[in-house]
């Protein structure tokens, strides 16, 4: 009986490395919640045991229930009939199973019926569920919508919107994108207005909304008339119903069981969530959650693609032997494994900062209300916030790009058989492709991450790791990482000397790639100190990363990105 948690030694290893003590202490109100709720842990060790059991449950459901329904769900797809979205039968069954297991609100506070787990543990759940059925993830994975309502809304709004959310009776959707706007959220036009009684209503159109047919919609809307910037936007929650209609479902390349909807708001009643005119700031909080969720979704798909490729390489006989024994195939498999594990190290080391930042915000706000501000705590919050502003887009960018490469390499291992619908590889390749597009394209993520990379926010961490000494082959890897960090300084100088801003913007990708690679390398160094196998991952990863760093340096030196004047001539 497969279990996507206990069968994944690397995921269990990452769980064993988690340091959530401060986060859980705040999350559990110094463990006072155990006095009110039977399910609440009374100490950190109990919390870890609860999280491990929950992950085992999701791993079991993913391996033995959700995965077997994924192919049929993809073939059947979601469809629109007489204005109503119809989910595949298997998807409905899977959501019911999640609801029965009390997992649909696992990220939300207990006072609304949720499980009150950290985002880090939730992200691990998203990875496993995505490995089983990437489309199902979008129904489970929008719990961050409920988290935003719980964080920014009132207790009454939480009772109104989240009770059925936690039972799985209601599904959520994040409603941001508009025609011709895309990632440019500050240009949102959907109108929010009040009647004479102060009640809010929404009017306009949104598009590309995953599960837009959901029951709880978190909507970014323009609440301030005659504005056209971010300061005129507020966040609203509303129930789907007669005043919110689905115009159509997009005919997508992948994620067929997850409906992507065009929505029309026809004076739909809504409630303002949080402060008026703070909508985009609040949405960015939710996007931090969403980026990590999408990274986990991509990683789960990549894990399944790798496992399928490995299995096929042992089954497929060519020229008298398993293709597993062919050096070209073996090299692909090694690189896939290295990229998956290194990406997992990056994801779970950084998503912990999301938890820490969210909980520190709550504690700082508590002290401010009590008029006993803690300057040390505020300084730590500022540090973690700056770090997260870089890491959230950087992780989403790196992991989703890696996952796309892994899936297409897995198809290559399968050869022509992978291109057919008889196996699951072609579906995994279709499903993974959206991950480096939605919740912000890779190009947008690079723009979001480059400032932090330029500021060298991880300097102290890099210095600590790069000063280590080893008497084995890890020293060779460390020396390459030290050289890469020197290259980082050269990158910085070359980019500063560039006279063309456009070329700096394009070359920023090279800087973000390098900085991310150094971080991953340093993480693997630390992991190799407690797990000998990770020394092998470190060695291969650093060799690949170093070669890419040299290539990036030459791209900048050679002026590869310097001249965009050729565009009008070449791009016709």
C-alpha positions, 0 to 999 in steps of 0.5 A: 500500500503506497504512502506518499509520505513514508515512502518518500525518504527525502520528504521525511528527512525534510520534516525531521529538519524543521524548526518550527518551535517559535511558530508553533508556540505562537500558533498555539497561544503558548499551548493554551489552546490545549485547555480549550480544544482536545485536539490541540497539542500541549507542547512542541513534541506533541505538535510534531507528532500530530503533524507527522500523523497528519502527513501520514494520513495525507500520504496514505490518501494520496497514494491509495485513493487520489492517485487512482482517480487522477487519469479518469478525472483528467479525461472527464474534465470539468464542464459547464452545463446550463451555467453550472460547473460540473466536476468529474465524479472522481474529484467529487469523491476525493473532496468528500474523502478530504472532508471526511478526514477533516483536511479541507480546513486544516490550515485555518484556526480551530475557532472556525473548525480548522486544524490550525497547522503551520503553512510549512506542514500544509505545503508538504500536504500540497506536495503529496496531494499534487503528486497524486492529482495536480487538479485536486490540489487546486481545490485543497490548495486554496485554503490560503483564501480562508487563511486571509479571511481569518487574518484580515477579517472580523470574527463574525466574517470568519464565522460566516465564511469559514465554517463550511469552508472547514467542513469541505462544503464550500470551496474557495477561489482567489479572484484577482486576474482581469482581462488585459491585466494579468499579473498587473494587479494594480490595474484591476478595474472590477468595481466595488460600490456601496448602497445608502446602507453602506453595504458593498456590491461588486460589478465587473469581470474577472478571468482565469480564475481557478475554481471560480465556481467556488462558494467563497470568493476572495476578490480584489476590487476597485473601491475608490472611484476615479483612481487607477493605482494600487491605493484604490483597491480593497479586498472583498469576500463574497459567496458565489450565487445568482449574482456571480455567473460563470461565463465560460470554462477555459479549454486548457492544456492541463489541469482538466479537472480544475475549472478555470473560469471567467466570472461576471459579477452583477451587483454581487453582495460582498463584505469588505475584508480588512482595511479599505484601500489596503487590498493589494497589500493584503493580496500580496500576503495571500500570494506569498502563501500561493507561491509556496503552494504552487512550488509544492504542486510543481514539486509533487508533479515532478516527483511522480514524473521521476518515479514513472521514469525510473520505473520505465527505465527498469522495464524498457529493454533496448539493445539487449539491456535495460535502458536504466543501464544506458549512460545517457538515461542514467545521467538524466535520472541522476540529474532529475533526482538531484534537482528534485531533492535540491528544490525540496531543500530550498522549498522547506527551508524557506517556507518556514520563514512564511510561518515565522513572519505571519506569527511574529506579525501577530505577536508584534501587533499584540504587544502594540495593542497592549502598549508594550512594544518589543523593539527586538521582536519588531527588528526580527520581524523586519528582517524575516519580512525582507527575506521573505519578499525575496524568497517567496518569488525566488522559490516559486520561480526556481522550483517550477522551472526545475519541475518543468525540466524534470517532467520533460526529461521524464517524457524523454526517458519514456521515448514515444511511449511517453507521448501517448495517453496510455501512461501518465507522463503526458498528463504530468507534462501538461499539468506542470506547465502552468506552474511557472505561469499562474500566480505570476510568471517566472519573469515576474518572479525574477523581478520580485526576487532580484532586489533581495539578491542584489542586497545579499540578504543571505550574506551571514548564512553564506559566510557561516557555511562557506567558512566550514572546512571538510577533509573529504570531497565536500571541500571540493564542492565548498570551494566551487561554492566560494568561487560562485560567491565571488562570481556573485560580486562580479555579476553585481559589478557588471550589471551596475556598469551596464548603461542600458536599463533594459539589459539589466532587467533581462540579465537579472535572471542570471543574478537570481539564478546564481544567488538561488544556487548558492543558497541551495548549495549551502543548504546541501552542505548543512544537510550533508553533515547529518546525512551522508547521502546528501554529500552525493546530491551536493557534489552533483548539484554544485558541479551543475550549478557552477557550470551554469554560473560560468555560463551566466557570467559569460552571457553578461560579459559578452553583452548577450542582453545588451542590445534590444534595438534588433528586436524590431528587425528580427521579430517580424 
